Amino acid sequence: MLLIEMRILGFIILVICWALLGLERATSHADQPISRIAIEMVVVALEDSAYVKASPSVLGLNGETTEWVTLEYSFPNPSTDDWIGVFSPANFSASTCLPENPIVAPPLLCTAPIKYQYANYTNPTYKDNGKGLLKLQVINQRSDFSFALFSGGLSNPKLVAISSTIAFANPNAPVYPRLAQGKMWNEMTVTWTSGYGINEAEPFVEWGPQGGEQKRSPAGTLTFDRKSMCGAPARTVGWRDPGFVHTSFLTELWPNSIYTYKLGHRLFNGTYIWSQAYQFRASPYPGQNSIQRVAIFGDLGKDEADGSNEYRNSQRGSLNTTKQLIKDLKNIDIVFHIGDICYAMGYLSQWDQFTAQIEPIASTVPYMIASGNHERDWPGTGSFYGNTDSGGECGVLAETMFYVPAENRAKFWYSTDYGMFRFCIADTEHDWREGTEQYNFIEHCLASTDRKTQPWLIFLAHRVLGYSSASWYAEQGSFAEPMGRESLQKLWQKYKVDIAIYGHVHNYERTCPIYENTCTNKEKHNYKGTLNGTIHIVAGGGGASLAEFTPLQTSWSIVKDYDYGFVKLTAFDHSNLLFQYKKSRDGKVYDSFRISRDYRDILACTVDSCPSMTMAS
Ligand SMILES: [Fe+2]
């Protein structure tokens, strides 16, 4: 009898374990790898015979902003869960802790490493002889570095050895420019990061037509302090001084012309600090008839080329997506990253690393972002969703690190024109329902588009407001964010939005042209004439770990792909648009369709799209 009861008990425990594991799987897709380190548990247990040696001691001697560091280390009591943490600033002692992050039981760290790697990574014999060699990549992010060896795994870290300090030759150098469309069609904005505040130097951009006369435009400077963060970890162990973020407005550009530019700081002693030279092509005039190519994706995240911060292969797609975009950059004119930018989630150092990862793209074409839950959501701060997905950042990092032509960057909705395209970008982390400020913006953005010159009307948002077969949406029975299409579908229909594209769900999906859950067009690849509805796309497979589809087959879902990828729109002229979905693994096209139509097809009345006509003639 006792044996049977024990077996039943054992079975129950097994079921509970399975359930807990499943729960963790379901909720861990967005874990920040650094958050796994129990910073508050660290104890100092320095051992004389243990060491970490880092070389070279000076980085970036030729102006490089990314460098590889070689670590050599030894520990007499090695274990497979020993790890190396990279700290920047190099001094992470408890004496630098601020009251916000009290010392619980000294001695402690009060700041998280900017990255970490296991000591036995690429060193299979470490567990036997305690010796290892590791190559780690570091970027210039305004401070020096130290490398610390810990035993006890991530949950009970014991600090056993620290390297000497290494640093970039000029840690304050201007780095990682990101371009964005300005408020006017002929304006390009350049935003970058440096260690120079307004009391040390004047920031500016030196720019001009390629091979022509170069002039200087001043830049504004923003920064923020720990008190601007809404909670932990952004306000505690994840806090890192953001340095200074500068934005310059390059105006009166000639459409399609190539411009070169350099970031500069004039120190008050008269010396100049320069970045390397970059170039971009100015945007076309709204309505201009020329080939225009747009890349769109959500949820890119960041990944480390040296394999550090790895956690359940959580973001292996990110580097692939970045690589494919860089490879095809000559054929891309503008990029939209529609929310869930780098998943820093309160570990501020990750924003620098993200801007370094996308630098080849963002310094060459406008890199337009939308706000996602991992940038904005925090309880009690006015976000539409009251969860903790931003890790305490509550939108401050996204709003400061990237420029968008919004009236108020704290409300992240805006419109931007690119030749024959009009983009209306919503902010799903703020209320969009009828009667709200955002709803009025969306209606105005759609209604004010002159379709004669800008026939391609695109709606962008982070969360899926239209249609998605993600398992969690299907379980709710809504197949989208609740209150999304109920609120907005009459606007999409009335103003004949061609394509609506979302992130948030980490996969790819395409619907038929649709209105009120009903396909309005039977065609799947060659749309001719009027669409009668809007095609909804999920393009959330930028890089964060993939999301499952429901096994349910709906009538509106045409293509689904459980993989990393991004989409590309090509407007050939006012009558021809090509849509492509490319996988990040090889950059090849795995789904596509065309829209061919004339202006009269846009004007044509469909269900709920025209007011009734007068009988007078
Ligand atoms: Fe999201």
Boltz pocket constraint, residues with backbone or C-beta under 6 A from the ligand:
constraints:
  - pocket:
      binder: B
      contacts: [[A, 339], [A, 340], [A, 372], [A, 373], [A, 374], [A, 462], [A, 503], [A, 504], [A, 505]]
      max_distance: 6.0
